[in-house]
Amino acid sequence: MSFFNTLAPSSNGSCAESDATATRRPRYEVVETEGSYDLTVSLPGVAKDGLEISDEAGELTITGKRTAKLPEGLEVLHRETSDAAFKLVLTHDNTVDAEKIEAELKDGVLRLKLAKAESAKPRKISVS
């Protein structure tokens, strides 16, 4: 079983044609355990209300927007971050039980525990 991103990013990390309207792809990793796939996505500056997660037809989709808020009265002298929309689409061949997905966003890191569907779990076959 492998997860793969269905949006192919360009060399600058975006998935759109124009940098002005670019949809970024956040960095992520997937670790497999006996009963789940544990997904960690780096989302610095993203609030829970700026995040949407769905799982449908074998595709896990994470979308949202990062918004840099500057306190009133301050002026930006240099910025390497941007307010940008992001989208990550991972295909998993229906090996995830969508009813048992758990998600937590803490300190700019989104953690999802994707419970394996029964059909994706290893099983022993007895020989008679």
C-alpha positions in Angstrom: 0.0 0.0 0.0 1.3 3.4 -0.8 0.0 6.9 -0.5 0.8 9.3 -3.3 0.0 12.9 -4.0 -2.2 13.2 -7.1 -1.2 16.9 -7.7 2.2 17.1 -9.3 4.1 20.1 -7.9 6.3 22.3 -10.0 9.9 22.9 -9.1 8.9 25.8 -6.8 6.6 23.6 -4.8 3.3 25.0 -6.2 0.7 23.1 -8.1 -0.7 26.0 -10.1 0.5 27.8 -13.2 0.8 31.3 -11.8 2.7 32.1 -8.7 0.2 34.8 -7.8 -2.6 32.3 -7.6 -0.5 29.3 -6.7 -1.9 26.5 -4.6 0.9 25.1 -2.4 1.4 21.5 -1.4 2.3 21.1 2.2 5.1 18.8 3.2 4.0 15.5 4.7 5.0 12.0 5.7 3.1 8.7 6.2 4.1 6.0 8.6 2.4 2.6 8.6 1.6 0.8 11.8 -0.2 -2.5 12.2 -3.7 -0.9 12.4 -3.3 2.5 10.8 -1.5 4.9 8.5 -0.2 7.9 10.5 0.0 11.1 8.4 1.9 14.2 9.6 1.5 17.4 7.6 3.4 20.6 8.2 1.0 23.5 8.3 2.7 26.4 10.1 0.4 29.4 10.5 -2.8 27.5 9.7 -5.8 27.7 12.1 -8.3 25.0 12.6 -11.0 27.1 11.0 -8.8 27.5 7.9 -8.6 23.8 7.3 -10.9 21.3 5.5 -10.3 17.5 5.4 -12.3 15.0 3.5 -12.0 11.4 2.4 -14.0 10.2 -0.6 -13.6 7.4 -3.2 -10.0 6.5 -2.1 -8.8 10.1 -2.0 -7.9 12.0 1.2 -8.0 15.7 0.5 -6.6 18.4 2.8 -7.3 22.0 1.8 -7.0 25.4 3.4 -5.4 28.7 3.5 -2.4 30.0 5.5 -2.9 33.6 6.7 -0.1 35.7 8.1 -1.6 38.2 10.5 0.6 41.2 11.4 -0.2 43.0 14.6 -1.6 46.5 14.0 1.1 49.3 13.8 3.8 47.0 12.5 5.4 47.0 9.0 6.9 44.1 7.2 10.5 44.7 6.3 11.1 41.3 4.8 8.8 38.3 4.3 9.6 34.8 3.0 6.2 33.5 3.9 2.9 34.2 2.1 -0.8 34.0 2.5 -1.4 31.0 0.3 -4.0 28.4 -0.3 -2.8 24.8 0.0 -4.1 21.5 -1.2 -2.9 18.0 -0.6 -4.6 15.0 -2.3 -3.5 11.6 -1.3 -4.8 8.5 -3.1 -5.0 5.4 -0.9 -7.0 2.8 -2.9 -9.8 2.6 -0.3 -7.5 1.0 2.3 -8.6 3.5 4.9 -11.7 3.3 7.1 -13.1 6.8 6.6 -15.4 6.5 9.6 -12.4 6.1 11.9 -10.1 8.9 10.8 -8.9 11.0 13.7 -7.3 14.5 13.2 -5.4 16.9 15.5 -3.8 20.3 14.7 -1.3 21.5 17.2 1.6 23.9 16.9 1.4 24.0 13.1 1.4 20.2 12.7 -1.6 18.3 11.5 -1.6 14.6 12.6 -4.1 12.2 11.1 -4.6 8.6 12.2 -6.1 6.8 9.3 -7.4 3.5 10.5 -6.9 0.7 8.1 -9.9 -0.9 6.5 -10.4 -4.5 7.5 -9.5 -5.6 3.9 -6.2 -3.8 4.2 -5.1 -5.4 7.4 -2.7 -8.4 7.3 -4.3 -11.8 8.1 -3.0 -15.2 8.6 -4.3 -18.0 6.4 -4.3 -21.5 7.9 -3.5 -24.4 5.8 -5.6 -27.5 6.2 
